[in-house]
């Protein structure tokens, strides 16, 4: 997620406020916030879900709508989301 520089602190406050509730959503087994080491306004959330339907249920929840409604206006560009699965583990 690429944020307006002046909106980073607002985003971090929103994340801090809602991270525990997100982590407690049915099926969420992991949640972390990653920061780009070269761009202070670029962040990624990484979450693990037991099954894809749990993630889909979260995306359709009131919690997601509330958080996304606050975060989306802070972006400088359209956010990207990826669903990945483990392919090769060493």
C-alpha positions as a printed Julia matrix, in Angstrom:
90×3 Matrix{Float64}:
   0.0     0.0    0.0
   1.42    3.36  -1.01
   0.32    6.12   1.34
   0.46    9.87   1.06
   3.43   10.88   3.2
   1.23   13.02   5.42
  -1.15   10.06   5.94
   1.31    7.44   7.21
   0.75    8.26  10.89
  -3.02    8.1   10.39
  -2.69    4.68   8.76
  -0.49    3.42  11.6
  -3.03    4.61  14.16
  -5.82    2.8   12.29
  -3.74   -0.39  12.09
  -2.88   -0.25  15.8
  -6.52    0.28  16.72
  -7.84   -2.65  14.66
  -5.0    -5.2   14.52
  -6.22   -7.26  17.47
  -9.77   -7.45  16.13
  -8.49   -8.47  12.69
  -6.22  -11.11  14.22
  -9.2   -12.54  16.13
 -11.32  -13.0   13.0
 -12.27  -16.64  12.45
  -9.54  -18.38  10.48
  -6.83  -15.71  10.8
  -3.72  -17.43  12.12
  -1.16  -14.67  11.51
  -1.09  -10.92  10.91
   1.88   -8.6   10.51
   2.66   -5.21   9.03
   5.72   -4.92   6.82
   7.42   -1.64   5.89
   9.41   -1.03   2.7
  13.03   -0.32   3.68
  13.5     2.14   0.83
  10.17    3.98   0.89
   8.85    5.23   4.23
   5.28    5.5    2.93
   4.95    1.93   1.55
   3.51   -0.85   3.73
   2.21   -4.38   3.24
   0.05   -6.46   5.51
   0.73  -10.18   5.56
  -1.95  -12.45   6.93
  -2.39  -16.21   7.0
  -5.84  -17.81   6.83
  -6.89  -21.4    7.51
  -9.04  -21.52   4.37
  -9.84  -19.08   1.57
 -13.47  -18.86   2.68
 -12.35  -17.39   6.03
 -10.49  -14.62   4.21
 -13.49  -14.03   1.96
 -15.78  -13.81   5.0
 -13.44  -11.22   6.52
 -13.45   -9.21   3.28
 -17.25   -9.12   3.46
 -17.37   -8.24   7.16
 -18.34   -4.98   8.81
 -14.85   -4.83  10.38
 -13.2    -4.89   6.95
 -15.61   -2.29   5.57
 -14.92   -0.01   8.54
 -11.13   -0.32   8.31
 -10.98   -0.17   4.51
 -13.24    2.89   4.48
 -10.73    4.73   6.67
  -7.57    3.48   4.95
  -8.5     3.7    1.26
  -8.57    7.54   1.09
  -4.96    7.62   2.4
  -3.49    5.86  -0.67
  -1.53    7.56  -3.43
  -2.33    4.72  -5.85
  -4.61    1.71  -6.08
  -3.72   -0.98  -3.53
  -2.92   -4.51  -4.65
  -3.93   -7.71  -2.89
  -2.51  -11.15  -3.54
  -3.61  -14.56  -2.34
  -0.66  -16.92  -2.26
  -0.02  -20.5   -1.32
   3.19  -22.18  -0.23
   4.86  -23.7   -3.27
   8.38  -24.73  -2.29
   9.72  -24.7    1.24
  13.42  -25.13   1.92
